[in-house]
Amino acid sequence: MGRDPAPIGIETQRTYRGRAWREGDPEEHRGLLEGNTQERAVIIASLNCSPVEETDRMTEMGELLRTAGATVVHRAVQHRDRPDPRLYLGRGRLDELAEWVKEHKPDVVACEGDLSPGQQRHLEDALKVRVVDRTGVILDIFALHARSAEGKLQVELAQMDYSYSRQEGLWQHLERLGGGVGTRGPGESQLESDRRLIRSRMGVLRKRLRDTARSRDIMREKRLASAVTRVALAGYTNAGKSSLMNGLTGADVDVDNALFETLDATTRAFSRDGIKVLVSDTVGFIRHLPHQLVESFRSTLDEVRDAHLILHVADASEDDDGRAARAAAVEEVLDEIDAGEVPRLLVLNKCDLLDDEDVAALRRQYPSAILTSARTGVGLDDLRERLLATARARWDRVVLDVPYARGDIISAIYAHGREVTQDVGPESTVITALMPPVDAVRVRALLLQPRG
């Protein structure tokens, strides 16, 4: 399923997803984990939801596996009020699945939900195959797509946090070998040793992330201190945010029909008539985004929290229920990163996939939204105009009576202002201009100071 977690210096970490590698052929499993073979995956789920939601969740899990490099060959869904606390699936359904797995020999079983470490171990014992849960698959995709030094550190930290509680099952074959009442077997000693190594590695990663984030913080502070309007793209993964950014700003951000293609925050600018807008693209969101990733990528997601406007990018081609569910997932993550109060503008992308009737229906349903197609360029001019209007609204309109002797003030107004007009008088000129708030304050202060 892509690759191993980033190494932390101990051999056992290569089996953090389960004991299948240790119990089977090491070379075979090493080839699978390194992506040398297209893996065959089985999706299992224990659900209590509507058929529409069930289809949506299973389809999304299939897309996650496809992005991670696996082919889905079978799906097993059990309808329960809640998953079995020990086995995840009920005993009867698990026995049926074990027979299917024994006959068809898939490479991995992927759970649509999150598994506790105990559930994961018991499923692996029953199925005799590697088992991963939804969080594990998402972390694997992040590991595949991390390109920058900071992104790799963030992903490794999230993997370490995820695998920490899953160490116990790796050493069950060594537990209590010492014997005797009250003794601590070598398995438990090895477990504690590995956990200390993981805690130590996580501390190193956090320190390196703090060091790496300093340059980002300096650049962000400069942007915050400037008058430039900051816009952040946020939305469900694969909604077309990176394509939209390329269309808006002429950037060359990598795009692909895959989930979580963009991990590293990218900022580009466009301007018109001297008014500049910064547009930032960050990691896409997903339903129940693993908390390890939210914490690890919190510094990157600051681009969203510090924005003046969030463009909530949604897929126009989705049905109403799917679009609403994904919008709720986006709002959940925005609240989690303290960006819930930032103004929003809904952008319905991929409208080129709809016919004219569907487009008209969306315009009626979302009258304040902007419909775009990053692929064809439809709606991008309207979106730019809306963003420029937002930037212009943040500027101050100043009216100053400037003596002719204060050429420094007149020059500053023309240098930093827009839409400048002058009403000439005998000893002074009344200048009206649109200026960034920071520059407007500075010019007013200059006018109160005698020139010296």
N, C-alpha and C positions, 0 to 999 in steps of 0.2 A: 504493500500500500504506500508506495512512494519511497520512504527512506527511514533509516533509524532515527530516533531522537538524537540530538546533538550529544556527542560523547562527553562523559564526565569523568573518565579515567578508570572506570571499573567495568569489567567484562559483563557483569550481570545486567547492566542497563540496556543492553541490546535485546533483552527479553522482557522489557517492562510491560508489554501488552499481554503477556501470558506465558505459559510454560510450554507451548506447542513446539517452539524451537528446541528447547532443551530435551524434550521427550522424543522428538522426531529426528530427521536427518539435518544436521546443522547446515551443510552446504545447500540443501534444497531451500531451506527457509531463508538463508542469507540471500540467495538469488531473488527470492520473492520480495523481501523487504527492500532490496536495492533497486527494485523496479525493472529487473532484467526480464521478467515474464509478466504478461497481462494476467492479473489475478482474477479468479472467478469468485464472486461474492454472493452470499445469501443474506437477505435482509430479514430480520425478525422484528416484530413489534407487538406490544401489548397495549391496546388502545380502547378508549371509551369515548368516542366522538362520532360526529355525523359522517356519513359516507363521503361527502364532499371534502371535509377536513382530512379524513383518512387518505383519500386519493392524493390530496395536496401534500401531506406529510411524507407519504411513501415516494411520491415523485421527487420531492426535494432530496430525500435520502439517496435515491438513485442518482441524482445529479451530483451530490457530494461524492459518492463513490466513483462516478465517472471522472470527475475532476481529479480524484486521488489516484486514478489509473487502474480502476477495477471494472469488471463487467458483471452486472447483476444477472445471475442465472436462476434465481428462485426467490420467492417472497413467502414468508410465513407470518400471518397476522392472527392474533388471538384477541377476542373481544372480552375484556374484563373491566371491572370497576377500577381496579388498581393492579399493577404487576405483582406477581408473587414475590414476597420479601426475600426469599432464599434463592429461587431458581429463575426469577423473572417471568418465565412462562410456566403454565401449569404442568404438572407431572405428565399427564396424558399427551398434551401437545408437544412437550419436550421429547418424549419417547418417539413420537412420530417423526419429529425433525431429526433425531439421532439416526433413525433408520435411513432417512433420505440422505443425510450427510455421509453415512457409511457407504451407501451405494454409489453416490455421485462424486464424492471426494472434492468438495469445493476447497478453496485455499483459505477463506476467511468467512466468518459469520459476523455481520455488522448489525448492531442493535439500533433501532431508530431513536430510542431514548437514551438516557444516561444510566449506566450501571454502577452499583456500588462495587467495591473491590470483591466482596464476598459473592455477589451475583456473578461477576465475571469469572471468578475461579470455579464456581460450581457449574457454570455453563461449559467452560473448557473441559472440565472433568467428564461431563456427560456427553459432549459432542466430539471430543478428541480432535479439536481443531482450534485454531487461533480465533479469539473473540475480541472484537473492539466495539466500543459504543460510539455514539454520535460525536461526543466531545473528542474522542481519540481520532476519528476521521477528520474532523475540522482542524485539529492540531497538525495532522499529517499534511493537509493541504497547505496550511500556513508554512510548514517547513519546506515544502516544495517551491513556494512562491516568494520566500524571503530572499531578497537580493542585496540590500544594503547591510552594512555592519550592524546598524541599530536594529533593523528588522530581524536579523538572525539572532541577536541577543534577546530580543523580546520574545521570539518564538521559543528559544531554548529555555528561558525562564518559565514560560507557561507550561512547557513540557515537564520540566522538573517539578513544578507545583502539582501538576496532574498525576505524575507517576509516584510521588512521595508516599501516598497512602496505599499504593498498589504493590509495595515491595514485599509485603508479608508472604504472599502466595509463592514468591519465587524460591523460598527456602523451606517449604514444607517438607521436602525430601530429606532435610537434615535436622528436623526438629527433634529434641529430646534424645539425641544419640548418646549423650553422656550417661543417661540413666541415673537412678537414685532419686530419693525423695527430695523435692525442693531444689534440684539442680537446674541450671539454665543450660540448655543444649547448645551445641555450636551453631545450629540454625538461627536461634534467637540472637546469639552474639553477632553472627554475620549480618543479620537484619539491622541491628542497631548500628553496626559499623557502616553499612551502606547508607542508612538514613543520615548519619553524621556527615558522610561525604556529600550527600545531596544537599543538606542544609548549608554546608560550607560552599558548595558550588553556587547555590542560589544567592548567597551573600556576595560572592565575587561578581555574579551577573548583575545584581542590583547596583553594585558600585560602578561597574563599567557602564551600565546604562545611565547612571547619574552623570558620569564624565562625558559620555557621548551626547547627552541631552543639553549640555551647557551651550554648545554652539547654536543648537536649535532655539534655546531659550533667549539667547542674545538677539538672534534674528527676529524672533517673535516679539521681543520687547521693542525693537526698533519699529516693527510694523504697528504695534499697539500705540506707540508714541506719535506715529505719523497720522496724517488726516486721511490716508487712503482707506477706502471702504473695503472691508474684508468679507468675502462670501465663501461659504463652505458647502461643498456638495455632500449630501448625506442621503442614504437610501438603502434599500435591500440589495444584497449582493447580486450582481449581474443585471442590474436595472439600466446599465448603460452610462454610468457616471463618468468613467474615463473617456468614453467616446464623446460625451457631451462637453467635457472640458477641452478636448482637442478641437472640437468645432467652435467653441466660444473663443478660445485664446490662441489657437494655432499651435498648441503644444504638441509634443510627440510622445504622449504617455502610451505605454503598451496596453493594447486592448485584445481581448479574446473572449470567445463564448464559453467562459468557465467561471466558476464561483471563486471569489476572493482572488481575482487576478491582481488587484492593487492592494499592497500592504503598506508601502512607504508613502508618507504624506508628500504630496507634490503641490507646489504653489506656482502659478503663472499669472500674468497680468494682461489686461487689454485696456485701451484708453481711447477716448474720443473727445475732441475739443478741449484737451488738457485735463479732462476728468478721468482718473485712473481707478480701476477696480482690480483687486487681487482675488483670484479664485483658487481655492484649495481643494484637492481631491484626497480623500483618506480611505481607509479600509471600509468595505461594505458591511452592512449589518445582516443579521439573520435571526430567526426566531430562537430565543433562549441562547444568545451568544455566550459561550462559556466564560464564566467569571474570570478564569485565569487569563483569558485574552484581553478582557476589558481592563484588568489591572495592569497587565504587561504593556498594553498599548495606550495607557491613559495619557502619557506625554504626547503621543502622536494625535490622539483625539482632542487634545487641547485646541487644535486648529478649529475644530467645530465649536467648542465652547466659547472661544474668544471671537467668533465671527459676529459681524453686524447683522447678517442675514444668512439663513440656512435654506439652500435649495433642496427641498425634499424631492428626490428623483424617484419616480415610480414607473413601473412598466405599464404602458397604456393598453397593451394587448392582453393583459390578464383579465379574468372575470371579476365581477364586483366583490365576491366573497374573498377571493385570493388577494385582491388588492387591499381590501380592508384589513385582512389578517397581517399582511406584510407591513402595512402602515402602522398597525398597533405595535408590531415588533420594533420598528424604527423608533417610535415614540418611547418605548420602554428603555431602549439603550440611551437615547438622548437624555431622558430623566436620570439615568444611572450615572452619566458623566456630567451632570449639573448643567446641561444645555437646554433644559425644558423651557426656559423663559426667553430664549433667543427667537426673534421673529422668523416665520417660515414663509416660503413661497413654494407651492406645489407645482412641480414640473412633470407632466405626463409624457414620457419619452417613448420611442418606438411606435409613434402613431402611423408610420408608413406601413405597418402590418395590419392596419384597419381599413375598412372601406369608408366611403363618405358618410354613410348613415350612422355607423358606429362613432365616427369622429364628432358628428353633430350631437349625438346622444351624450358623449362625454363633455362637450362644451356646456350643455344644459345642466348636467349633473355637477360639474365643477366650474362654475362661471368665472371664478377668480384665478383658476389655474392656467398655465401656459402649455399648450401641446407642441411638442417638438419631435423631430427625428434627427438624431445625430448623424445618421447614415446619409440622409438626403439633404440635410440642411434646413428642412422646413421648421419654421418657428424660431430659429436661432436669432434672427434679427429682432424679433419681438422680445425675446428674452434679454438680449443685450440692451435694448432700449429700457426695459424694466429695471435692469441692474444699474444703468447709468442714471435713471430717474431716482433710484434709491440713493445713489452716491450724491447726486445733486441736492437732494432734500436734506442731506446731512451738513451741507455747507451753509455758512451764515451769509446773509445779505447785509452788507455794511454800507452805511451812508456817512461819509466823513467830509468835513469842511477843512480842506488842507491848504495852508498858506503856500504861495508859490515858492517861498524860501525853503520849504521842506521837500526838496526834490528827492531825498532819500525815502520818504514815505510814499511819494507818488511812484517811484521806481519799484518799491516793494509790493505795492498794490498791483501794478501791471505784471510783476514777475510771478506772483502767486495767485492772483485773482483771475476770474473769468467773467465774461459779460460786463466788462468795465465801460461805464459811461461817465462823461464829465459835463458839468454845468459851469461854464466859465464866469467868474465874477471879477471885480476890479482888483482885489487884493488876494483872493483865494479861489479855489475851485472846489465845487462839491462833487465828490467822486462816489458813484454807486457801483458796487462790485459784489460778485459772489465769490466767497473765499472759504478755504478750509477753516474750521473752528480754531485750530492752533495758530494759524497765521493771522486770523482776524483779531485774536486777543493780542498778539505781538504788535500788530500795526496800531491798534488803539492805544497800547501802552507807549509806543513811540511818539504818538501825537501829543501825549501828555507831558513828554519829557522835552526840555529845551535842547535845541541842537548845540552841541558843544564840541 
